[in-house]
Amino acid sequence: MRVLSFGSLNIDYVYEVPRFVGGGETLSALSLSRFSGGKGLNQSVALARAGLEVRHAGAVGRDGLFLLEELRAAGADTGYVEVLEDVSTGHAVIQRTPAGENCILLYGGANRRITREHIDRVLSDFGPGDALVLQNEISELPYLAEQAKKRDMTVALNPSPMEEGLLSLLPSAGYLILNEIEASQLLRGLGKPVPEAGEALAEALAEALPSSAAIVLTLGPQGSLCAAGGRLIRQAAVPVRPVDTTAAGDAYTGFFLAGALSGRGVEWAMEYASAAAAIAVTRPGAAPSIPSREEVLAEMGG
């Protein structure tokens, strides 16, 4: 199976702060670091480090050429990335506290300049048996998902950040991977009641969405759940002391899909993903924190 990750490429500016800045407040940062990031890039890195053959599609400005080097170093192909001359690369301003918590301000830049012509050129090389991985940080997502479905590609959607416009993508998704906040927002958008407990939340999603979709709900320190084929599968989190949680969800998504799409089964894929996320949160940065396949298998005990 060939995997196409069509998603964002960002430059992350990470400010170490004693606490999150409040409205109307000026707060001195303790330090500033620059990392490669963007949910698309992070998930491509995770997919590649997890052992899949990955092709990344997206767009950067001239200031983001180093992001392509980062992708290639991880083992992802960058032949479908366009370099735009008249816009800057997308970027994120991240506040990170001593407890490893973060809040993020996102600027789309080149990520919001994806065109239907670009999408058509890329998808002309893909078809049945291939997979498409999507998030919500680029333009023309409904068209992209629709065209991939027409080509009988398996679509995996991580609806982050969650917006009402993503509801139209749900019928195309074979895999839906999201956290509790995104799940609650999705249910509200569908006009459904929102349960508080994680298991009830997963079950409510399974009832509200097409039965063919596998729904993976990440719960942070409480682990993760997967509702698929009428079953609810539970996976405990690996206990660690977090340093930076920025890429935890992306590491989980990439390693879960690598396990599931390679035919290892959902239970194994969830264990694989949980081990990867646990390692990622013990390291600073987004893409640089994502572990290799060998590290994760060692964490799993071989």
Salt bridges, closest charged atoms under 4 A:
GLU16 OE2 - ARG96 NH2 2.12
GLU25 OE2 - ARG19 NH2 2.62
GLU53 OE2 - ARG55 NH2 2.75
GLU82 OE1 - HIS118 ND1 3.75
GLU82 OE2 - ARG121 NH2 2.20
GLU85 OE2 - ARG62 NH2 2.74
ASP86 OD2 - ARG113 NH2 2.78
ASP130 OD2 - ARG2 NH2 2.72
GLU140 OE1 - ARG116 NE 3.09
GLU146 OE2 - LYS150 NZ 3.39
GLU199 OE2 - ARG234 NE 2.56
ASP244 OD2 - ARG96 NH1 2.29
ASP250 OD1 - LYS39 NZ 2.67
GLU267 OE2 - ARG231 NH2 2.49
GLU295 OE2 - ARG283 NH2 2.40
